Amino acid sequence: MLTLLVILGITILLFVWGKFPPDVVALMSMLSLYLTGILELNETLIGFSNSTVIMIAALFIIGEGLSRTGWTAVAGQRFVKWAKSSVPKLLVIVTLGSSLLSGFVSNTGTVAALLPVTVTAAWNAGTLPSKLLMPVAFGSNTGGLLTLTGTPPNIIASNALVENGFEGFSFFEFSLIGLPLLFISILYFRYVGYRLLPKHRTKNKPMALDEEMHKWIENYSIGDNLYRLRIRSMSPLINTKVGDWNFEEEHNVSLMRLKRRHPHPLQGIHQFVELPDPRTEMRYHDIITVKGEAGDVDKLVLKLSLGVIPWKPEKDLLKKELINQEVGMAEMIITPKSVFVGKTLPLGHYLKQAGVQLLAASRNSRPLTGKIKIVAGDAFIIRGQWENIEALTSMYENLVISGSPEALSKNVDELTPRSYIALGTLVLMVLLLVFKIVPGAIAALACAGIMMLTGCVPISKAYKGISWTSVVMIAAMIPMGLALQKTGVAQMAANSLVEALGSIHPTALLAGIFLLTTTFSQTINNSATAVLMAPIAIMASTTLGVSPKPYMIAVAISASTAFLTPVGTTTNAMVMSSGGYRFMDYIKVGGPLLLLFFIATLVLVPMIWSF
């Protein structure tokens, strides 16, 4: 027992010190439990087979799918719009949003969905993620108290009552205390917590797509020599393929995009061919976007019976014309040893091997037009599939891609059919969790699989979307909770508290149960804490001859108040790396909130559920 307490103490001190990564501290703690003989091998590794840990990893993939299909960018912009650039208002919005959602979805599912949205919204509003992510995590814990299924401790408390012959809690009965606590949380973060939240700079700032686009448009004159043409009824292009015409060689014009005005009935009203290839068939009334000199385009219009569609290539219109979820742009720099040095290529030229187009060029900060004899130092704006742009440097040596195509792709706010597949997958997961059709881990894994199979998250990118620091830390800390129960430390502490306070007053016992439960919940999984404390609370209430309901509510509340450590709940751990939080940040911000919850519980619970 003493050995366990020493290991626990050292683990907490290392977390507070912050010298080592939290996942490394958790792994050292786990190994110490085995090497000292406290746990057997299967008990030591039990966390890595825990369904909650598997579910969390799957939820990160689902969150990545929402991010890659545009929902993160859209939600982030809406949050900022609603907040009207007020960071305190934005803080209230994300806290309230996470609380309400977690009343019906698991806390981890809520945070996984909102984490990328909140990071994007924070940077767009001119603040840091560390100013918003902890309220999202704490808000999700509080929102779990709104419904019976909001968090596992609620169900454990209700089932314990039923198993002992008492009436359980109804579905929305928890909201009688959950709503006041939610109101307290929002007021706290709006007026007090915001000042206590740290300002930690992290490297997860999304690429500002609008800013990059506007910079490229100005520096490279991207809108110049870009024309939209309509294929008229007499055009010889009708029912022919792009490859039949050699637009670049014979007409000095490059096709950039094709918009189908009269497609096949099953293909939708407006079908876009973002990068027409030689096999693309052209039809009557198609609108093609081309790039070339004005004289060459005029000749093309006359020769092929095309109509010119007037348009002003403004920045926002160009963005919609050139970028979406599938196709993007990036800046490419030519180095002296590149194979492109010395080659002559026209703008709009399609690099077939790489699957990208040379959209615009600049030399010595001056835009270039027409055919270009490439020299070292030339800069190009390239356009193609996002994955092709990212893979470009592996195809051609001595090229430099400026910025991160992958980060830019997540900042596209245009929704596509794939976006609605991702949203539908999230809704499916919510329904599976609410109605308990399958276990939570299976629901998350199945929906993560849908995200990958439908292309919402490329399979090669799925693992990159998982915060492995959080997953490993949670898995490695689960054995500590088992050790506390196995050695009897938790039971001994609970019995001593009941003996000391049970005879004073029911409210004193209520306070003791709250404090002991919240102490355990800082390091033990909240479900395990509730399982441990529920029978003790019922035993104490029946001994005193009072109703067990107030004590069971206190168990459920305090089991969800792990505000002091990053390992107390999975939600705290999930936001730790993204917010750049340290151990002491949780104590500084969570301590006052925990005190408010404690006072509110002692005042409100006896008023709602009498002894």
Secondary structure, DSSP 8 states (H G I E B T S, - for coil): -HHHHHHHHHHHHHHHH-SS-HHHHHHHHHHHHHHTTSS-HHHHTGGGG-HHHHHHHHHHHHHHHHHHTTHHHHHHHHHHHHHTT-HHHHHHHHHHHHHHHHTTS-HHHHHHHHHHHHHHHHHHTTS-GGGTHHHHHHHHHHHGGGSTTSSHHHHHHHHHHHHTTS----TTTTHHHHHHHHHHHHHHIIIIIHHHS-----S-----HHHHHHHHHHHHTTTTTEEEEEE-TT-TTTTEEGGGT-HHHHHS-EEEEEEESS--GGG-SSEEESS--TT-EE-TT-EEEEE--HHHHHHHHHHTTEEE------HHHHHHHH--SSEEEEEEEE-TT-TTTT-EEETT-EETTTTEEEEEEEETTEEE-SEEE--TT-EEEEEEEHHHHHTHHHHSSSEEEES-HHHHHTT-----HHHHHHHHHHHHHHHHHHTTSS-HHHHHHHHHHHHHHTTSS-HHHHGGGS-HHHHHHHHHHHHHHHHHHHTTHHHHHHHHHHHHHTTT-HHHHHHHHHHHHHHHHTTS-HHHHHHHHHHHHHHHHHHHTS-SHHHHHHHHHHHT---S-TTSSHHHHHHHHHHT--HHHHHHHHHHHHHHHHHHHHHHHHHHS--
